[in-house]
Amino acid sequence: MPDLSAVLPELVALSRHLGDPARDLAILGEGNTSARVDETSFLVKQSGKEMGAADEESFVLVSTQKILATLEGPDIDDAEVGRVLLDSRIGCTGERPRPSVETFLHAYLLSLPGIAFVGHTHPTAVNSILCSANSREAVSGRLFPDEIVCCGPAVCYVEYVDPGVVLAKTVRDRVEAFIDTYNMAPKVILMENHGLIATGKTARDVQTATAMYVKTARVLLGTYALGGPRFFTPENVARIHTRPDEAYRQNLIGNK
């Protein structure tokens, strides 16, 4: 069995942070988190577990390759999804614990360079936008410098599809297009009518990107009271994204 001692406490703390009711990011069984353990395995939240009450028993160790192999094949039905999730577990037998149905997208994201933690939440402010008719347009630009510092030069937008394997394949396609455009993996992925995904090298990165994008959502909603958002120009975004002093601040924020 892989050594979980370095990763599991961080994942528990991240999950409790994101699931704290006072932060309004996820309630009840909403959301899920994951962390890479090594090149062959990762931890992901059990289906139905509450993030705010997470403990070391809330997570399942899963084979990365078994999950990724499913994404290379044809779409599968719900029964087969359930079988794959159970068969991908390491060191488990029986019907429980069952990994989250979003295990497939977590496996893909954690396979990317520089991503070791993933946090998926359903913040009210963010979903107020993502459930609106003009959500894609509303999140198409950047509004203020710290949004760029903490959340990158752009969001990766994913149209609504059925959660599970289909969603994971769609996330993969949109992320690959994002990487082709920006030469980096997205820090924030927005899933239409669904929620927010934050990625990072550390658990702190995920907390930071989540918190800052929730602030962005609140600012964005407020702009519509006064005529709508005034986005930065592409030149403004590129300048902030590449400034040495902003990179220095970003590194300090991520390592607090």
N, C-alpha and C positions, 0 to 999 in steps of 0.2 A: 504493500500500500504506500502511496506517496505520503510525504511528510506534510501535514496540513497546519502545523503549529505556527508557521509564519504568516499564513494567509487567512485562516479561519477567523481569528479574533478581529482582524481588520474588516472582514466582510460582515461580521456580526455588528460591529460598531457602525459601519456605513449603513446597513439596513435599518438599524434603530434610528439613526439620524434622519434618513429619508422618510421613515415611517412615523416619526413623531407627529401626532395630530396637530400640534401647534404650528407646524410648518405648512400644513394644508397641501401636502404633496401626494399622499396616498392614504386611504382609509381601508379598514377591514382587510380583505385579501388582495387589494389592488397592488399592482407593481411587482417587480422582481429585481434581484441583484445577482451578480456573478463575479467570480474572480478566477483568473488563470492560476493553476497550481504548478504545472510544468508543461512541457511541450505536448503531452499526451492526455492531460486531464484538466478539468476545471470544476469548481463548485458553483451550484446554482440553487436558488431558493426552491423549496418544495411548493408544489401547487397548493393554494389555499392558505398557506401560512401568512400571518400578519407580520409585515416588516417591523412595525413598531415594537413587537414583542419577540423579535428574533433572538434565538440562542444558538448554541453550537449544533443542536439537533434539527435546526430549521433548513439545513442545506444538504444537498445530495452531491456526491462525487460522481462525475460523468466522464465517459470516454469521448474525447474530442473527435477522434477519427470516425467513430460510429455515427455520431450526429452529423458531421460534415458529409459523410458518404450519402446520407439521405438527401442532402441538398443537390447532389449530382444526379439523382435519379428522377423518375416521373413523380408527379403529385400522388399522394397516398390518402386513403380515407381515414376517418377518425379512429377506427379500430386499429389500423396499422400504425398510426401516430402513437397511440397508447402503447402498443407493443414495442415500438422502437425506443420510446422513452424508458420503459422498464428494462429493456435489454441493454441499454447504454450505460446503466448504473454500474459502478465499481464497488464490489464488496457488499451488495444487497441481494436479497431474494424475496419472493413474495410480491404482493400487490402494492405494498407501501414500504418506504416513501416513494412518491411519484414526483419526478421533476416537473417544473412549470412547463406549460405548453410552449412558452417562448424560449425554451432551451435551445432551439434551433438557431434563432437569431443571436443569442448570446455566444454560441459556439463560433459562429462566423466572425462576429466582432472581435472576440478574444483571440482569433487566429491572425489578426492584423498586427503588424509591427507597432509597438508603442502603446498598445491597449492591453492592460492587465486587469482592469476593473470596469464593470458596466452597471449602471443604475437606471432602471426604467420606472418612471412615476407618472401619475395622472394629475398634475397640479391644476387646481380650479382655474387660475388665471390663464394658463397655457391652453387648457381645453376649451375655455371660452372662445378662444381664437380658432383652434383647430376644428371646432364643431360649427363654425360659421361658414356662410356661403363664399366669402372672399378670403379664406384663410391663406391660400397659396400666395396671393398678392400681398397680404398683410405682413407676411414674414419674409418677404423677398429682399429686404435691405437691412442695413445696420444703422442704429440710431445714435450710439454714444461710444466713446473710446473703450470703457471697461467691458462692454459687451464683446468687443473684438478681442480684447486681451484674454478674457476668460472663456469665450465661446467660439473663438476662431473667426475667420473672415466671412463665413456664411453658414447657414443651417443646411442640413440635408433633408429635403422634404420628401415624404413618402405618402402616396395616395392610399386611401383606405382599401385594404384587402383583408381576407379572412385570417385571423390570428393562427399562428402555427407555422407549418412548412411553407405555405404560400406566402405568408408575410415575410418569413426569413429570406426566401428567394428574392422577393421584391426589394427588401432592405439591401441585400447583397448587390443587386443591380444598381440601385440608386447610389449606394456608397462607392461602388467602383467608378461610376460616372463622376462623382464628387472628387475622388482621388485623381482621376484623369485631369480634372479642371484645376484643382488647387494643390496638387502634389502633396497631399496630406490626408489622413483620415479625418472625418468630421468629429468635432467635439460634442455637437448637439445634433440629434436626429429627431425630426418632428413627424409623427405619424397621424395622419388625418383622422379625425373622429376617434382618436385613441389616446395619444399621450406623448411624452418626451423620453428620449434616451440620452443619457450623458455617458461619455467614455473618457478613460484616462489611464495614464501610467500608474497612478496611485488612487487610493480611495478618496484622498483629499481633492484630487482633480475632479472627480465625479461630483463631489459635494459642491465645489466651486462653480462648475459649469451649470449645475442644476439651479443653484441659488441665483446666479446672475441671469440665467434665462427667465426665471420666474419674475425677476425684477423687470427684465425687458418686456415681458408680456404685459405687466401692469402699466409700464410707461406707454407701450404701444396702444393699449386700450384707451389710455387717457388722451392720446393724441387725436383720437377721432372726435373728441369733444370740441376741438379747435381746428378742424379742417383736415385732419389726417396726418400721417407721419411725414416728416421731412428727412428722408434717408440721406446718409453720406453718399458722396459720389464714389465710384470705383477707385478713383485716385486717393481719396481720403482714407478709404478702407485699407488699400495697399500700403499707404504710408504708415498708418498706425500698426498694422500687422507686422511690418518689417523694421520698425524703429528699435534700435538697441536698448533704449531705456525701457520701452514697453516689454521687451523680451526679458529684461532683468526683473521687472516687477512681476511678470507672469511666473517666473521661476520661484520668486519669493512667496507668492500667493499659494502656489501649488505645494510648497514644502513646509507650510506653517504647521 
